[in-house]
């Protein structure tokens, strides 16, 4: 029986998410310390514009967003964080807490958000199963 490494399983999860909904530009998994765990499409240090979300700075910012959102909701007694959604002129960034990590998804503006949210929530659940909670 062939065993798959966790890194391969995480990349497969991101690849599945990326191909499930047209308009998903990139997806990354970062740990709560802000370190990049996995990215799809894989990052290239020489051409970071191919997957801008795979940069170390974006990984750190995604972890910070989750931390701030969780503290804010806790302070306001609004329950657990489900997701952070940031809309810009050229796209949308969605960050989901995923156990000991976070899943960040970069999406084009013209995509059907319901499909993205459903597919990303499923990917988030897969990440939790792979990495643990």
C-alpha positions as CSV (number, residue, x, y, z in Angstrom):
1,X,0.0,0.0,0.0
2,X,1.4,3.4,-1.0
3,X,1.3,6.0,1.7
4,X,0.9,9.7,0.9
5,X,2.8,12.4,2.9
6,X,0.7,15.0,4.6
7,X,2.2,17.7,2.3
8,X,1.0,15.8,-0.8
9,X,-2.4,15.3,0.7
10,X,-2.7,19.0,1.5
11,X,-1.5,20.0,-2.0
12,X,-4.1,17.6,-3.5
13,X,-6.8,19.2,-1.4
14,X,-5.8,22.7,-2.6
15,X,-5.6,21.5,-6.2
16,X,-9.1,20.0,-5.9
17,X,-10.4,23.3,-4.5
18,X,-8.7,25.2,-7.3
19,X,-10.2,23.1,-10.1
20,X,-13.7,22.8,-8.4
21,X,-14.7,26.4,-9.0
22,X,-13.6,28.5,-12.0
23,X,-12.4,31.8,-10.7
24,X,-10.3,30.6,-7.8
25,X,-6.9,32.2,-8.4
26,X,-4.9,30.6,-5.6
27,X,-5.2,28.9,-2.2
28,X,-2.8,28.5,0.6
29,X,-2.6,26.9,4.0
30,X,-0.7,28.7,6.7
31,X,-0.1,27.8,10.3
32,X,-1.0,30.2,13.1
33,X,2.6,31.3,13.4
34,X,2.3,32.7,9.9
35,X,4.4,30.1,8.1
36,X,3.4,28.8,4.7
37,X,2.3,25.1,4.9
38,X,1.1,24.5,1.4
39,X,0.2,26.5,-1.7
40,X,-1.6,25.9,-5.0
41,X,-0.5,26.7,-7.6
42,X,2.9,26.2,-6.0
43,X,4.9,29.4,-5.4
44,X,7.9,30.4,-7.4
45,X,10.2,32.9,-5.7
46,X,11.2,34.3,-9.1
47,X,7.7,34.8,-10.3
48,X,5.6,35.5,-7.2
49,X,2.9,37.1,-9.3
50,X,1.9,33.6,-10.5
51,X,0.6,32.9,-7.0
52,X,0.9,36.0,-4.9
53,X,-0.7,34.3,-1.9
54,X,2.2,31.9,-1.5
55,X,4.6,34.7,-0.3
56,X,5.7,34.6,3.3
57,X,4.2,38.1,3.9
58,X,0.7,37.0,2.8
59,X,1.0,33.9,5.0
60,X,1.9,36.0,8.0
61,X,-0.9,38.5,7.2
62,X,-3.5,35.7,6.9
63,X,-2.5,34.3,10.3
64,X,-2.8,37.8,11.8
65,X,-6.2,38.3,10.3
66,X,-7.5,35.1,11.8
67,X,-6.0,36.0,15.2
68,X,-7.5,39.5,15.2
69,X,-10.9,38.3,14.0
70,X,-11.0,35.6,16.7
71,X,-10.1,38.0,19.5
72,X,-12.6,40.6,18.2
73,X,-15.5,38.1,18.1
74,X,-14.5,36.7,21.5
75,X,-14.4,40.3,23.0
76,X,-17.8,41.0,21.5
77,X,-19.2,37.6,22.6
78,X,-20.2,36.6,19.1
79,X,-19.1,33.0,19.1
80,X,-16.5,31.2,17.0
81,X,-15.1,32.6,13.8
82,X,-16.4,31.0,10.6
83,X,-14.4,33.0,8.1
84,X,-12.9,36.3,7.2
85,X,-14.0,37.8,3.9
86,X,-12.1,40.8,2.4
87,X,-13.5,42.3,-0.8
88,X,-11.3,44.5,-3.1
89,X,-11.8,46.1,-6.4
90,X,-10.0,43.3,-8.2
91,X,-10.8,40.2,-6.1
92,X,-11.9,38.6,-2.9
93,X,-9.7,37.0,-0.2
94,X,-11.4,34.5,2.1
95,X,-9.6,33.1,5.2
96,X,-11.0,30.2,7.1
97,X,-9.7,28.9,10.4
98,X,-8.8,25.2,10.0
99,X,-7.8,23.7,13.3
100,X,-4.2,24.6,13.9
101,X,-3.9,26.3,10.5
102,X,-5.8,28.7,8.2
103,X,-7.0,28.3,4.7
104,X,-6.7,31.4,2.5
105,X,-8.4,31.5,-0.9
106,X,-8.0,34.3,-3.5
107,X,-10.9,34.6,-5.8
108,X,-11.7,36.7,-8.9
109,X,-14.6,39.3,-8.5
110,X,-16.8,37.7,-11.2
111,X,-17.1,34.2,-9.5
112,X,-20.2,32.9,-7.9
113,X,-19.4,33.3,-4.2
114,X,-21.9,30.6,-3.1
115,X,-19.9,28.0,-5.0
116,X,-16.6,29.3,-3.6
117,X,-17.8,29.4,0.0
118,X,-19.2,25.8,-0.3
119,X,-16.0,24.4,-1.9
120,X,-13.7,26.3,0.5
121,X,-15.7,25.1,3.5
122,X,-15.3,21.5,2.3
123,X,-11.5,22.0,1.8
124,X,-11.3,23.6,5.2
125,X,-12.8,20.4,6.7
126,X,-10.3,18.3,4.8
127,X,-7.4,20.4,6.1
128,X,-8.7,19.9,9.7
129,X,-8.8,16.1,9.1
130,X,-5.3,16.1,7.7
131,X,-3.6,18.4,10.2
132,X,-5.8,17.8,13.3
133,X,-7.6,20.4,15.3
